[in-house]
Amino acid sequence: MPALATITSKSQITIPKDVREKLNLRPKDRLLMTVQGDRIIVIPIRMRPLSELFGALPVEEPVEDLNTIREQLRWELGRRIAEGEE
């Protein structure tokens, strides 16, 4: 789907409506731009609320609190140091 955009005097471009609709782009969405050779690559950055990520990762067992997490991390780091992995 080729689409044409023009750079304004303020160096801004408007993304054509059919492109915005196809990619579901909305105001305040962020776009990553990179240059490859003589091309500009534009990649939408999907920002989701943290609440949407709840439950996305499997949990072997529920964690009591933040102190429990810290204790587990310290134990694992200690094990790695003792075994020469760190």
N, C-alpha and C positions, 0 to 999 in steps of 0.2 A: 504494500500500500504506500506508494510514494506520496509525499506531501511537501508543500513548499512553505517556507517561513522566511520573513524578511527581518533583518536587523534594523532596529530603530536608531535614531540619533542618540538615544541614551543606552545603546548596546543591549537592548532588550529584544526578545523574540516572543511571539505568541505561538503556542503549540496549536496546530489546527484542531478543530472540534472533533473530527472523525478519529484522530489519533488519541485525543484526551478520552473520548468515549471508549475506544477499543482497549485502552490501558487503564481505564477507570481512574484517571487523574483528577484530582480536585484541588481547589485553592489551598495553598500552604503545604502541599505535598512537596517533598524534596527530591531533587534529581541529581544524580552523580554524573558529571561530565568528564570525559577523558579524551585525549587526542591519540589516535592511532594513524600514523602516516599523515595523510592529508584529509582525514575524516574526524568528525566529532561524534563520539559515541555517548548517547544519553541513556542512563539507566535509572528507572524509578527506584527510590529507596522506600521500601515498605516499612513504615513505622506503625507498630501496633501498641495499644495500651498494654501495660504489664499484666493487667487482669486477664487478657486474652491468652496469655501464656500459661496461666495456672493449670496444672495437670498435664502439661505437654511432655514432661519428662517422667519416666517411671521411677517410683520410689519403692525401695525394698522394704523399708519400715519407716513409720512416722518418726520425725525428729522432735525431741522434747522442746528444745529452745536453742538460741544462738550460742550459749555457753557449751552445750553438748556438741554442736558443730565444730566450735573452736577446739574442743578437747580431742575430737576425732581427727581433725587436721593435724594437730600437734603430735598425736600418737603416730599417725601415718608418716609425717616428716621424720620423726625420731627413728622409726623403723627403717626408712630409706637411708638415713645417715648411717645407722648401725650396719646396714648391709652394703654400704659404699655406693649407693645409687645417686646420692646427692653430693 
